[in-house]
Amino acid sequence: MSSSISSFFSSFLPVVHADSEEQPEQPTETKQEEAPAAEEEEEEPEDIHPTIREECKESAKCAALTKHFEHCQEKVQAGQGFKGEDCVEELFHMMHCVDECAAPKLFAKLR
């Protein structure tokens, strides 16, 4: 019964034997290599997001939060902060301000 099932499937699917010494047929015609495209690749435009974010970080709107975060960082790195202080809250406040400032400017440039 096993041979009838295998013959049934072999009628639909090609069978490959691992012990077979026959080499698969190699195509006699070789494909011609395609010539490299003459068109030059387009350069990606410069990412303006970091520049806009830096401008916002220094803007009057976010300068106080940036200064507060930097002061916290200096204090913690000097070992003067309280135990476990990491300035994450100050970072989040500053980044929220920077993102609110940068988003409209960035999307206006993408149009």
SERO-4910 file (N, C-alpha, C, O; in steps of 0.05 Angstrom, whole numbers):
BEGIN
 pado doro    nc1    nc2    nc3   cac1   cac2   cac3    cc1    cc2    cc3    oc1    oc2    oc3
  Met    A     16    -24      0      0      0      0     17     25      0     10     46    -11
  Ser    A     40     24     12     58     46     14     68     54    -14     71     78    -20
  Ser    A     73     35    -32     82     41    -58     60     54    -75     66     71    -92
  Ser    A     35     47    -71     14     59    -86     10     89    -78      4    105    -95
  Ile    A     14     95    -52     12    123    -43     35    139    -55     31    161    -64
  Ser    A     60    128    -54     83    142    -64     80    146    -94     88    167   -105
  Ser    A     70    126   -108     67    129   -137     45    150   -144     47    164   -164
  Phe    A     25    151   -127      4    171   -130     16    199   -128     12    217   -145
  Phe    A     32    204   -106     44    230   -102     66    236   -123     69    259   -131
  Ser    A     81    216   -131    102    221   -151     90    228   -178    104    240   -195
  Ser    A     65    222   -183     53    230   -208     47    260   -209     45    272   -230
  Phe    A     45    272   -185     41    301   -183     66    317   -177     69    339   -186
  Leu    A     83    305   -161    107    319   -151    132    305   -160    133    280   -161
  Pro    A    153    320   -167    178    307   -175    191    294   -150    189    304   -128
  Val    A    204    271   -155    216    257   -133    246    259   -136    257    257   -158
  Val    A    260    265   -114    289    267   -114    299    246    -95    290    243    -72
  His    A    319    232   -104    331    211    -88    358    220    -79    374    229    -95
  Ala    A    364    218    -53    389    228    -42    412    211    -52    434    221    -55
  Asp    A    408    185    -57    430    168    -65    435    169    -95    454    157   -105
  Ser    A    419    184   -109    422    185   -138    448    199   -146    455    220   -134
  Glu    A    463    187   -165    488    199   -173    484    217   -197    503    229   -207
  Glu    A    460    219   -207    455    236   -230    458    265   -222    448    274   -200
  Gln    A    471    280   -238    474    309   -233    450    323   -247    442    315   -269
  Pro    A    440    343   -234    418    358   -247    428    371   -273    452    379   -275
  Glu    A    411    373   -292    418    384   -317    426    413   -314    412    429   -301
  Gln    A    448    420   -327    457    448   -326    447    461   -352    449    449   -373
  Pro    A    438    485   -350    428    498   -374    452    503   -393    473    511   -385
  Thr    A    448    497   -419    469    500   -438    473    530   -445    495    537   -453
  Glu    A    453    546   -443    455    574   -449    461    589   -423    449    584   -403
  Thr    A    481    606   -424    487    623   -401    473    649   -404    471    661   -426
  Lys    A    463    659   -382    449    684   -382    470    707   -385    491    706   -373
  Gln    A    463    726   -401    480    749   -404    476    766   -379    454    771   -371
  Glu    A    499    775   -369    497    792   -345    486    819   -354    493    830   -374
  Glu    A    468    829   -337    456    854   -343    476    876   -338    490    876   -317
  Ala    A    478    895   -355    496    918   -352    486    935   -329    462    938   -325
  Pro    A    504    946   -313    495    963   -291    479    987   -301    485    997   -323
  Ala    A    460    994   -286    442   1016   -295    458   1041   -298    475   1049   -281
  Ala    A    453   1055   -320    467   1080   -325    457   1103   -308    471   1123   -304
  Glu    A    434   1099   -297    423   1120   -280    438   1121   -254    443   1100   -242
  Glu    A    444   1144   -245    456   1147   -219    435   1145   -197    412   1153   -201
  Glu    A    443   1133   -175    424   1131   -153    419   1158   -141    437   1175   -139
  Glu    A    394   1162   -134    387   1188   -121    398   1188    -93    396   1169    -78
  Glu    A    410   1211    -85    419   1213    -58    396   1220    -40    378   1234    -47
  Glu    A    397   1208    -16    376   1214      3    380   1242     13    402   1251     18
  Pro    A    358   1257     17    361   1284     28    371   1283     57    367   1263     71
  Glu    A    383   1304     65    394   1306     92    371   1306    112    350   1318    107
  Asp    A    374   1292    134    354   1290    155    354   1317    170    374   1323    184
  Ile    A    333   1331    169    331   1357    182    321   1355    211    321   1375    226
  His    A    311   1332    218    299   1328    245    318   1335    268    311   1349    286
  Pro    A    343   1324    268    361   1331    290    367   1361    292    369   1372    314
  Thr    A    369   1375    269    374   1403    269    350   1418    281    354   1437    297
  Ile    A    326   1411    273    302   1424    284    300   1419    314    293   1437    329
  Arg    A    305   1395    322    304   1388    351    324   1405    367    317   1415    389
  Glu    A    348   1408    356    368   1424    370    360   1453    372    364   1466    393
  Glu    A    348   1464    351    338   1491    351    316   1494    372    316   1514    386
  Cys    A    299   1475    374    277   1476    393    288   1474    422    278   1487    440
  Lys    A    308   1457    425    320   1454    452    331   1480    462    330   1486    486
  Glu    A    342   1497    444    354   1522    451    334   1545    450    341   1568    457
  Ser    A    309   1540    440    290   1562    438    281   1572    465    285   1558    485
  Ala    A    269   1595    465    260   1608    490    239   1590    504    238   1589    529
  Lys    A    223   1576    488    202   1559    500    213   1536    516    202   1529    537
  Cys    A    235   1523    507    246   1499    520    272   1504    534    283   1485    547
  Ala    A    283   1528    533    310   1533    544    310   1528    575    330   1517    585
  Ala    A    289   1536    588    289   1532    617    289   1502    625    303   1494    644
  Leu    A    273   1486    610    273   1458    616    299   1444    609    308   1426    622
  Thr    A    312   1453    587    338   1443    579    358   1449    601    374   1432    609
  Lys    A    358   1474    610    377   1482    631    372   1466    657    392   1458    670
  His    A    347   1462    664    341   1447    688    351   1418    685    362   1407    704
  Phe    A    347   1405    662    357   1378    658    387   1377    659    398   1359    672
  Glu    A    401   1396    646    430   1396    646    441   1400    674    461   1388    682
  His    A    428   1418    690    436   1422    718    433   1396    734    450   1389    750
  Cys    A    411   1382    730    406   1357    744    428   1337    737    438   1323    754
  Gln    A    434   1335    711    455   1316    702    482   1323    715    496   1305    724
  Glu    A    489   1348    716    515   1356    728    515   1349    758    535   1339    768
  Lys    A    493   1354    771    490   1348    800    493   1318    805    508   1310    823
  Val    A    480   1302    789    481   1273    793    509   1262    787    519   1245    801
  Gln    A    521   1271    765    547   1262    758    569   1270    778    589   1257    781
  Ala    A    564   1293    792    583   1302    812    578   1287    839    593   1291    858
  Gly    A    558   1270    840    552   1256    864    537   1272    885    536   1264    908
  Gln    A    525   1294    877    511   1311    896    481   1306    896    467   1318    913
  Gly    A    471   1289    879    443   1283    878    435   1264    900    452   1251    913
  Phe    A    409   1261    905    401   1242    925    404   1214    915    406   1210    890
  Lys    A    404   1194    932    408   1166    925    386   1157    905    362   1160    910
  Gly    A    395   1147    882    377   1136    861    367   1158    842    351   1151    824
  Glu    A    376   1183    844    367   1204    826    379   1198    798    403   1192    796
  Asp    A    362   1201    778    372   1196    751    363   1216    730    370   1213    706
  Cys    A    348   1237    737    340   1259    720    321   1250    697    319   1265    678
  Val    A    309   1227    699    291   1218    678    267   1236    676    258   1242    653
  Glu    A    256   1245    698    232   1262    697    239   1288    683    223   1298    666
  Glu    A    262   1300    689    271   1324    676    275   1320    646    268   1337    630
  Leu    A    286   1297    639    290   1290    611    263   1289    596    261   1300    574
  Phe    A    244   1275    608    218   1273    595    204   1300    591    192   1305    571
  His    A    206   1317    611    194   1344    608    208   1359    586    194   1372    570
  Met    A    234   1358    584    249   1372    563    242   1361    536    237   1376    517
  Met    A    242   1334    533    236   1322    507    208   1327    498    202   1330    475
  His    A    189   1328    517    161   1334    510    160   1362    498    146   1366    478
  Cys    A    173   1381    510    174   1408    500    187   1409    472    176   1422    454
  Val    A    209   1395    469    224   1395    444    206   1382    422    205   1392    399
  Asp    A    193   1360    428    176   1347    408    153   1365    400    146   1366    377
  Glu    A    140   1378    419    118   1396    413    127   1419    395    112   1428    378
  Cys    A    151   1428    399    162   1450    383    170   1440    355    165   1454    335
  Ala    A    182   1417    354    194   1407    329    173   1395    309    176   1398    285
  Ala    A    153   1383    320    133   1369    302    121   1387    281    122   1379    257
  Pro    A    110   1410    288     98   1426    266    118   1435    246    112   1437    222
  Lys    A    142   1442    255    164   1451    236    172   1428    218    176   1433    194
  Leu    A    175   1404    229    183   1382    213    162   1374    192    169   1370    169
  Phe    A    137   1373    200    116   1366    181    111   1387    160    103   1381    137
  Ala    A    116   1412    167    114   1433    147    136   1430    125    131   1436    102
  Lys    A    160   1420    133    181   1416    113    176   1391     96    187   1390     74
  Leu    A    161   1372    105    156   1348     91    135   1351     68    134   1334     51
  Arg    A    120   1372     68    100   1376     48    111   1380     21     96   1384      2
***
